[in-house]
Amino acid sequence: MNLIEQVQKIQTRDEFVIFVHHLLQDLHERPEQWKNASLEAYLEAVASWVQDMDGYYRNRGEKAPKHLTWQHLGEILLAAKIYE
């Protein structure tokens, strides 16, 4: 199962933790696929994506969440992998 499929199935804290471990494994195995491989770049991308996330949900025809779920947190972390 790829990371996109995994993030779509996150419902619990335990599933989120497993996803984070898979995200780290992905970084180790495929660093060339990460635009934000350093901690500094990654955290900047997390902050930028969260700031711009209303547009992401609007483009999907959804409302941005007022309260984040474990799945939303996973989506944020996954998006920061490539967000500029």
N, C-alpha and C positions, 0 to 999 in steps of 0.2 A: 504494500500500500504506500503510495507516495505522500508527501507532506500535506498537499492540498486535501487529499482524501482523509488523512488523519485529523487535520484541524476541523474538518466539517463534522467529525464524530465526537468531538470533545464535549462532555457534559459534566464531568466531575473533576475535582481537584486532582485525584489520582491520574485520570486520563490526561490532564494538563501537564502534570509532572513527566509522564511518559513521553508526551509530545516534545517537551523541552529537551529531554535526553536525545530524542531522535533528531531534533534540530541541531544539537551540538554534534551528533554523529555525522550529519550531513555536512556541516562546516569542515570537519576533519577529513571527510572522504571526497568532498567536491568543493574545495575552497575557490576554485575558478568560477563557480556559479554564484558566488557571493559578491555583491558590489560593496558591501559594508562588512568586511571581514575583521576589522579592528574593533575593539570595544568602543572606542570613541566614535567612530563612524556609525556603528550599529546603534548606539544610544541616541545619536543625533537623528538617525533615521526613524527610530521609535518615536521620538518627540515630534518630528515633522509629520509622520504619518498620522499620529493621534490628532495633531492640530488640523490636518486636512481631511480627516476621515469622514466628515459630513458629505463631501463630494463623492467619495467612494460608495457610500450607501445610496446617495441620490442617483448615481449612475446605474446602480443595480435595482432601482425602483423601490428602495427600502428607506425607512427612516433610521437615522443614526440612533443608536441605543443611548438611553439616559443612564442606564445602569449596566455595567459590563458584566458579562458572564465569563466562565472559564474559556469558552469557545472564542469570545471576543478577544480575550488576552492572547490566546494562541494565534488568532488572525493578525493581531498587532505585531507579535514577534516574527511571524512568517513574512509579513509585508516588509518589515525592516531589513530583511535579508537582501532585498533588491531595490528598495525605495530610494529615490534620489531627492 
